[in-house]
Amino acid sequence: MRSIYQLLGERLGYARMLKWVGLYPPYLGAGVRVVDVDHSLRRITVAMKLTAWNQNYLGTQFGGSMYSMVDPFFMLMVTMRLGKPYVAWDKSAHIRFLKPGRKEVRATFELTDDKLEAIRREVDEKGKAEPQFTVDIRDTDGLLVAQVEKWVHVHKASE
């Protein structure tokens, strides 16, 4: 059974559907929005302004909101770009907070054709792949606020 998000992606196109991710309830509350989507899904940029809804006790970006901001995008990019019968799941993550986020923060996800082809090849040869990705979270001045490493599990779905 496909999710409502899969159906929307198939109907609207994945790039267009991703622009509406900010309406997803957890993102709506945190103020996360997709600000740029490459039509080929090679690059996605998300942003989150500092608001009363996503700040911590000290008045800076809440770490949980920053992680939430970057959580699904590598998995989505891999799944959407590989297509059927490949399936990707988030496997693991590690976030390093480097500086307080005192203003809007942004993260840009990139998935090159070479990396995607290496994932496809590994799944086809070994039955699965667990590629690692890194994304930086920067404020509007370019200051590195946090860095997130993500591992994604990829396999072929059984028919």
MOTAFEN-V353502 format. One record per pair of residues at least 24 apart in sequence whose C-alpha atoms are under 8 Angstrom apart, sorted by the first residue. I is the first residue (numbers start at 0). GAP is how many residues later the second one is. D is the distance in Angstrom with one decimal. If there is no record, write none. Layout:
# MOTAFEN-V353502
((I	GAP	D) (I	GAP	D))
This chain:
# MOTAFEN-V353502
((13	27	8.0) (13	66	7.3) (14	24	5.5) (14	25	7.5) (14	26	6.6) (26	41	7.9) (26	42	7.5) (28	24	6.7) (28	25	7.9) (29	24	5.3) (29	35	6.3) (31	37	6.1) (40	36	6.2) (40	40	7.0) (40	70	7.8) (41	35	7.5) (41	67	7.9) (41	68	5.6) (41	69	5.0) (41	70	6.1) (41	71	7.7) (42	65	6.9) (42	66	5.5) (42	67	4.5) (42	68	6.5) (43	29	7.9) (43	64	5.6) (43	65	5.2) (43	66	6.8) (44	61	6.9) (44	62	5.6) (44	63	4.2) (44	64	6.3) (45	24	7.8) (45	60	5.6) (45	61	5.5) (45	62	6.5) (46	57	6.9) (46	58	5.6) (46	59	4.3) (46	60	6.6) (47	56	5.5) (47	57	5.4) (47	58	6.5) (48	54	6.4) (48	55	4.0) (48	56	6.4) (49	51	8.0) (49	52	7.0) (49	53	5.3) (49	54	5.4) (49	55	7.9) (58	43	7.6) (59	40	6.0) (59	41	5.3) (59	42	5.1) (59	43	7.7) (60	39	6.9) (60	40	4.9) (60	41	6.4) (60	42	7.6) (62	34	7.7) (65	71	7.9) (66	28	7.3) (66	81	7.7) (69	37	7.1) (69	65	7.9) (69	78	8.0) (72	36	7.2) (73	35	7.0) (73	37	7.8) (73	59	7.5) (73	76	7.8) (73	78	7.6) (74	77	6.3) (76	34	7.3) (77	33	7.8) (77	38	7.2) (81	34	7.5) (81	38	7.5) (83	72	7.9) (83	73	7.9) (84	71	5.3) (84	72	5.4) (84	73	7.8) (85	68	6.8) (85	69	5.7) (85	70	4.3) (85	71	5.9) (86	67	5.6) (86	68	5.6) (86	69	5.9) (86	70	6.1) (87	64	6.4) (87	65	5.5) (87	66	4.3) (87	67	6.7) (88	63	5.7) (88	64	5.2) (88	65	6.5) (89	60	7.5) (89	61	6.4) (89	62	4.6) (89	63	6.2) (90	39	7.8) (90	59	7.6) (90	60	5.3) (90	61	5.0) (90	62	5.6) (91	58	5.9) (91	59	5.1) (91	60	7.0) (92	55	7.0) (92	56	5.5) (92	57	4.4) (92	58	6.2) (93	54	5.7) (93	55	5.2) (93	56	6.6) (94	51	6.9) (94	52	5.7) (94	53	4.4) (94	54	6.4) (95	50	5.4) (95	51	5.3) (95	52	6.4) (96	48	6.3) (96	49	4.4) (96	50	6.8) (97	46	7.0) (97	47	5.1) (97	48	5.1) (97	49	7.7) (98	45	7.1) (98	46	4.6) (98	47	6.9) (99	45	6.3) (100	38	6.8) (100	44	6.0) (101	37	7.8) (102	36	6.3) (102	37	7.2) (103	35	5.7) (103	36	6.1) (104	32	6.3) (104	33	5.3) (104	34	4.2) (104	35	6.2) (104	40	8.0) (105	31	5.5) (105	32	5.4) (105	33	6.2) (105	34	7.3) (106	28	6.6) (106	29	5.8) (106	30	4.8) (106	31	6.5) (107	27	6.7) (107	28	7.3) (107	29	7.9) (108	26	6.2) (118	35	7.8) (122	31	7.0) (122	32	5.9) (122	33	7.4) (126	28	6.1) (126	29	7.3) (127	25	7.1) (127	26	5.5) (127	27	4.5) (127	28	7.5) (128	24	5.9) (128	25	5.2) (128	26	6.7) (129	24	6.2))
